[in-house]
Amino acid sequence: MKKSDQPYEWAVSFIRSMYGESGFIPLHRPVFDGNERQYLVDCIDSNFVSSVGAKVTEFEQQIADFTGARFAVATVNGTAALHIALQLAGVKRNDEVISQALTFIATCNALSYTGAHPVFVDVDQDTMGMSPDALENFLRTHAEIRNGEAWNKTTGRRIAACVPMHTFGLPCRIEAIAAICAEWGIALVEDAAESLGSYVGSRHTGTFGAFGSFSFNGNKIITTGGGGMIVTNDETLAKRAKHITTTAKIPHPFEFVHDEIGYNYRLPNLNAALGCAQMERLPWMLQIKQAIAEQYSAFFQRMNVRMATVLPGCKANNWLNAIVLDDKAERDAFLAYTNDQGVMTRPIWRLMTELEMFRNCQHDGLENSRWLEQRVVNIPSSVPDNPEKLMQV
Ligand SMILES: *Cc1c(COP(=O)(O)O)cnc(C)c1O
């Protein structure tokens, strides 16, 4: 890469030409060009804007249909979805949950709400998601099976669940991870918050374990303002999920009877209305995002910059495109220049083990996680104002 006074002008001008914009270019902005307005108005006119209403059920059915999961339960955000998925997967106070240190904080927050302790294994460099080899090595070194459950010999705690994450919508090696979890009696819960529209073969991410969870925050591929979804193939667990996310109220014509401590995690009807309209546009969005990813990929290849790529046989939703720079100095210079020029770019997350709350958690050295942490940058990935133009190039 050439070093001059403006070393990354080539990147800024390419991004500007793709978006056809001279002003600020955000990392990811939502698109509301379908029935969003109409469904919101319908919702307000019906008076059902809050915890009761038909849009929630409709949105749940859309997600179930789209992902191929048998059941979907809407929640107030993706963190809440993951929290409940873990609780229903059997995670209890003082258990351990294996996850990746290279993830957004919500993964670790959710597992901490159950009272469990996170343990971190490394990611693969290509997928940026949990490495099945690292998981297997960790278990072989530190765990043993007692009565069909995995126990950590080093810490003396039960390993109740494993939470891999599909980073930026790139599917991780989830089939291998699922096989290892099954062998060790560990519940698999997929954090699919970033991977709506991503597949391994013909199977949608989030459907490989006991539960998957999705997020519809404002920066995700589709948004409900704030929102989340739990998916599962188990009818009993789906009913439990609905029950405890809606205050654990026993149905009754007028009495308030609750049979356990529940949560007010239900998605308001207003947000679900937005979700229904967004789901109608998702296949179109995925096409545009594919076109953006292809243009970036061709461009950065010419410029000799590595880009995150999808595994053979998998399909990514291309939520956020990511480049891999040579080292931390290059990364920092790229971030400073692009952001200064009004082109929003962001580094990948700090490793969870760098944060005060998770500093003392057990981990396996996290070699690839550290390598990626120093080099990966997300670049603008929204649907442009004139997507038709993009599709013609
Ligand atoms: C967005 C996200 C979540 C959930 O976030 P919410 O803002 O609570 O919807 C969880 N995990 C990951 C990796 C995410 O990116």
The ligand as an ORCA input file, in Angstrom:
! r2SCAN-3c Opt
* xyz 0 1
  C     -26.697     -6.485     17.689
  C     -26.149     -7.667     18.388
  C     -26.817     -8.294     19.460
  C     -28.130     -7.839     20.018
  O     -28.199     -6.490     20.184
  P     -29.521     -5.672     20.589
  O     -29.059     -4.261     20.415
  O     -29.820     -6.028     21.998
  O     -30.641     -6.011     19.680
  C     -26.244     -9.435     19.997
  N     -25.095     -9.928     19.558
  C     -24.411     -9.356     18.535
  C     -23.148     -9.972     18.070
  C     -24.897     -8.202     17.929
  O     -24.211     -7.644     16.916
*
